[in-house]
Amino acid sequence: MTLDKNNPFISIVIPMYNSKTTIGRALVSIINQTDTRWECILVDNNSQDDTLEICDEICRNENRIRLSLVKSTKRGANHCRNIGWRESKSDYIMFMDADDILADFCIEERIKSIQTFEDSDLYIFNTAFLDTNHNVTGRFMHDDEDISTLICRFIRHDVPWQTMSAIWKKNFLNELCGWNEKYLRLQDVEITIRALLEKPKLHLFKNKPDSFYFVEKPSETKINLARYAFLDLVSDIIPLCLDDDRWTSEAANFISAFSKLLGNICSLYMLHTNNKDPEWETQFLNTLLDAGYPAHEVKPISLKFKSKI
C-alpha cells in the first residue's frame, strides 16, 4: 500500500494544552516512523504557552500533520480527542498524549498486525514505562485473559494497557459515541471499560514494546481530580454492568472489583491526604449508598472521616 495523504492507514490523535516541554519530542517520534502511512491530528485546547509555535516549527514542511483549535470554551483532553477522531481520514485511530513517544517501527509493525486480523474492533499492543532519564522501568501487562477478567482489572485500576497501546476501529468508536467528556482523569479507563462491555472483537498482541509512557509523580491537583473520577466511574459503570443481560453471570465479579476499588480509594484518602475534602467525602458516602451498601456499613466510614485530622 503506497502513501496516500488523503487516505492514511492510521490516524494519530494528540490533545494538547500547554505542552511546550514535551510535544516536540512526541512529534519527532512520529515523523521518524519507518512507515509513512499515517496522519497526525493535533487538537489544541487554548494553550497559553509556546505549544503552537513549537508545532509550527517542527511541522512546517510536514503535510501529514494538521492542527485543529478548540474554538469553544469547553476544556479537556476528551473533548480534543473527540474532535480529532471525527476529523480523521483513516479507519484506524490511535490516541497519544503530548508527552508520549513511539518507537520508530511502531506504525509499520502495527499496520502489519492489523492487516493480519482485519475483522477486529480493538487492537492492543505493548507499551513500556520510561523514567525521566528515558530508562525502561517496566511495561503494561496484558495476558491471554477473557474480556470479563480485563474489565475487572480496569475496574480495580490494575490497568493492563495504556491509551496509546490501542488501535481503535473508527466505526467502533462511533458506536461508543467516543470519549466521555465529563471525565478529566481516568479517561482511558472509562472508555475502555465501556468498550469491553460491548464484547468487541479484541486482539492482544505480544509484540515488543513499541510505545513509551513517561511515569512522573502526579500533582496534587491530578490526584484530587482522579478521586472524583473514580467515584464517577462507580456511578456510571455499575448500572451498565447490572442492567446488561449479556453480563448477568459476571455481575458479581464486577461488583467485587468495584468494592475493592472503593476500599482502596477510601484507604488512600484516609492515610495519604493531608487536607480534608468534605465535598469528596460526602460524594464518596453517597456513592456507597447509591451502589447498594447498607447504611450500617457506611456509617463507620463516615465517623472515620469526621475524626480524621
C-alpha positions in Angstrom: 0.0 0.0 0.0 1.6 3.3 -1.1 1.2 6.5 0.8 -2.0 8.5 0.0 -2.2 11.6 2.2 -5.9 11.6 1.6 -6.3 8.0 2.8 -3.8 7.2 5.5 -3.8 3.8 7.2 -3.6 5.0 10.8 -4.7 8.4 12.2 -2.9 9.5 15.4 -4.8 12.0 17.6 -3.0 14.1 20.2 -4.8 16.6 22.5 -2.6 19.4 23.7 -2.7 22.0 26.4 0.4 24.0 27.4 2.6 21.1 26.1 5.7 23.1 25.0 8.1 20.9 27.0 7.0 17.6 25.5 5.2 18.0 22.2 8.3 18.4 20.2 9.7 15.0 21.3 6.3 13.3 20.6 6.1 14.8 17.1 9.7 13.9 16.2 9.0 10.3 17.2 6.0 10.2 14.8 7.8 11.9 11.9 10.7 9.4 12.2 8.4 6.4 11.7 9.7 3.8 9.2 6.2 3.5 7.6 4.7 6.7 6.2 1.1 5.6 6.1 -0.1 7.8 8.9 -1.6 11.2 9.6 -1.4 13.1 12.8 -4.2 15.4 14.1 -3.1 17.8 16.8 -6.0 19.4 18.8 -5.1 22.3 20.9 -7.2 23.3 23.8 -6.4 27.0 24.1 -2.7 26.7 25.1 -1.2 29.8 26.7 2.4 28.9 26.2 4.6 28.3 23.1 3.0 24.9 22.1 1.6 26.1 18.8 4.8 27.9 17.8 6.8 24.7 18.5 4.4 22.6 16.5 4.6 25.1 13.6 8.4 25.0 13.5 8.6 21.2 13.6 5.7 20.5 11.1 6.2 23.4 8.7 7.0 21.0 5.8 5.1 18.0 7.0 1.7 17.8 5.3 0.7 14.6 7.2 0.3 16.7 10.4 -2.6 19.1 10.8 -3.8 21.3 13.6 -7.3 21.8 14.9 -8.1 24.5 17.5 -10.8 24.2 20.2 -12.9 27.2 19.4 -15.4 26.8 22.3 -14.7 27.4 26.0 -15.1 23.7 26.7 -12.0 22.2 28.1 -10.5 18.8 28.5 -8.5 16.2 26.6 -11.5 14.1 25.8 -13.2 17.0 24.0 -10.0 17.3 21.9 -9.9 13.5 21.3 -13.4 13.5 20.0 -12.7 16.4 17.6 -9.6 14.6 16.4 -11.0 11.1 15.6 -14.1 12.6 14.0 -11.9 14.7 11.7 -9.6 11.7 10.8 -9.4 10.2 7.4 -8.4 6.7 8.4 -10.5 3.7 9.5 -8.0 3.0 12.3 -7.4 5.5 15.2 -4.6 5.8 17.7 -4.5 8.2 20.6 -1.4 9.7 22.1 -0.8 12.3 24.8 1.6 15.1 24.2 4.2 13.6 26.5 4.2 10.1 24.9 6.7 8.8 22.3 6.7 6.0 19.7 9.5 3.6 18.7 10.4 4.2 15.0 8.9 0.8 14.0 5.6 1.3 15.8 3.3 2.2 12.9 4.9 -0.3 10.5 4.5 -3.2 12.8 1.0 -2.2 13.9 -0.1 -2.0 10.3 1.3 -5.5 9.6 -0.6 -6.8 12.6 -3.9 -5.2 11.8 -3.7 -6.5 8.2 -3.5 -10.0 9.6 -6.6 -9.6 11.7 -8.7 -7.0 9.9 -12.0 -8.0 11.4 -11.2 -6.8 14.9 -12.7 -3.7 16.6 -9.8 -3.1 19.0 -6.2 -4.0 18.8 -3.9 -3.9 21.8 -0.1 -3.6 21.6 2.7 -3.3 24.2 3.7 -0.1 25.9 6.7 0.4 28.2 7.3 2.7 31.2 10.1 5.3 31.0 11.6 7.2 33.8 12.7 10.8 33.5 16.1 9.6 32.3 14.5 7.6 29.4 15.3 4.3 31.1 12.7 1.5 30.6 11.4 0.5 34.0 8.7 -1.9 33.1 5.7 -2.3 30.8 1.9 -2.7 30.9 1.0 -6.3 31.1 -2.0 -7.9 29.2 -2.1 -11.7 29.2 -4.4 -14.0 27.4 -7.4 -13.1 29.6 -11.1 -13.1 28.7 -12.9 -9.9 28.4 -14.7 -10.1 31.8 -11.3 -10.5 33.5 -9.9 -7.5 31.7 -13.0 -5.4 32.7 -12.4 -6.4 36.4 -8.7 -5.4 36.1 -9.7 -1.9 34.7 -12.3 -1.5 37.4 -9.7 -2.3 40.1 -7.3 0.1 38.4 -4.9 -2.8 37.7 -4.6 -1.3 34.2 -3.4 -3.8 31.6 -2.7 -1.3 28.8 -2.3 2.4 28.3 -4.0 4.9 25.9 -1.6 4.6 23.1 -1.4 0.8 23.3 -4.7 0.7 21.5 -5.7 1.0 17.9 -9.5 1.6 17.5 -11.6 0.8 14.5 -13.3 4.1 13.7 -16.7 2.5 13.3 -16.4 1.0 16.8 -15.6 4.4 18.3 -18.6 5.8 16.6 -20.8 3.1 18.1 -19.5 4.1 21.5 -20.1 7.8 20.8 -16.4 8.4 21.5 -14.8 9.6 24.7 -16.9 10.8 27.7 -16.1 14.5 28.0 -17.2 14.6 31.7 -14.0 12.9 32.7 -10.9 15.0 33.4 -9.0 12.0 34.7 -9.2 8.2 34.1 -10.4 8.9 30.6 -8.9 5.8 29.1 -10.1 3.6 31.9 -13.7 4.8 31.4 -13.8 4.4 27.6 -12.1 1.0 27.7 -14.5 -0.5 30.3 -17.4 0.8 28.3 -15.9 -0.6 25.1 -15.2 -4.1 26.7 -18.7 -4.2 28.0 -19.8 -4.3 24.3 -17.9 -7.6 23.9 -15.9 -6.3 20.9 -13.7 -8.4 18.6 -10.4 -7.8 20.5 -6.9 -8.9 19.6 -4.0 -8.7 22.1 -0.5 -8.7 20.5 2.6 -9.9 22.3 4.9 -7.6 20.4 7.9 -6.0 22.0 7.1 -2.5 23.4 6.5 -0.1 20.5 5.4 3.0 22.5 6.6 4.6 25.7 4.8 6.2 28.6 6.7 8.6 30.9 6.0 7.9 34.6 6.0 11.0 36.8 4.7 11.7 40.2 1.2 13.1 39.8 0.5 16.6 41.1 -1.9 17.1 44.0 -4.4 18.6 41.5 -4.4 15.5 39.4 -4.7 13.2 42.5 -7.8 15.2 43.6 -9.4 15.0 40.1 -8.7 11.3 40.0 -10.5 10.8 43.3 -13.6 12.4 41.9 -13.3 10.5 38.6 -13.1 7.2 40.5 -16.5 7.9 42.1 -17.9 8.9 38.7 -16.7 5.6 37.3 -18.5 3.7 40.0 -21.7 5.6 39.5 -21.6 5.4 35.7 -20.3 1.8 35.1 -22.1 -0.2 37.8 -25.6 0.3 36.2 -24.1 -0.7 32.8 -22.8 -3.9 34.4 -26.0 -4.8 36.2 -28.6 -3.8 33.5 -26.9 -5.7 30.7 -28.3 -9.2 30.2 -25.0 -10.2 28.4 -23.1 -9.9 31.7 -25.5 -11.4 34.2 -23.2 -14.3 35.2 -20.2 -11.9 35.6 -22.1 -9.2 37.6 -21.0 -10.5 41.0 -17.3 -10.3 39.9 -17.8 -6.7 38.7 -19.3 -5.7 42.0 -16.5 -7.4 43.9 -13.9 -5.4 41.8 -15.8 -2.2 42.5 -15.8 -3.0 46.2 -12.0 -3.5 46.2 -11.6 -0.2 44.3 -13.8 1.7 46.8 -11.9 0.2 49.7 -8.6 1.3 48.2 -9.8 4.8 47.4 -11.0 5.2 51.0 -7.7 3.9 52.4 -5.6 6.1 50.2 -7.7 9.2 51.2 -7.5 8.4 54.9 -3.8 7.6 55.0 -2.3 10.0 52.5 -4.5 13.1 52.3 -3.3 16.0 54.4 -6.2 18.3 53.7 -9.7 17.1 54.2 -12.2 17.5 51.3 -15.7 17.4 52.8 -17.3 17.6 49.4 -15.5 14.5 48.2 -16.2 12.7 51.5 -20.0 13.4 51.0 -19.8 12.2 47.4 -17.9 9.1 48.4 -20.5 8.1 51.1 -23.4 8.9 48.7 -21.7 6.7 46.1 -21.6 3.8 48.5 -25.3 4.2 49.3 -26.3 4.5 45.7 -24.2 1.4 44.9 -26.3 -0.6 47.4 -24.1 -0.6 50.5 -26.2 -0.9 53.7 -26.3 2.3 55.8 -24.8 0.4 58.8 -21.7 -0.3 56.8 -21.4 3.2 55.5 -21.8 4.9 58.9 -18.4 3.7 60.4 -16.6 5.2 57.4 -18.5 8.5 58.0 -17.3 8.6 61.6 -13.7 7.9 60.5 -13.9 10.9 58.1 -15.2 13.1 60.9 -12.3 12.0 63.2 -9.6 12.4 60.6 -7.2 15.2 61.4 
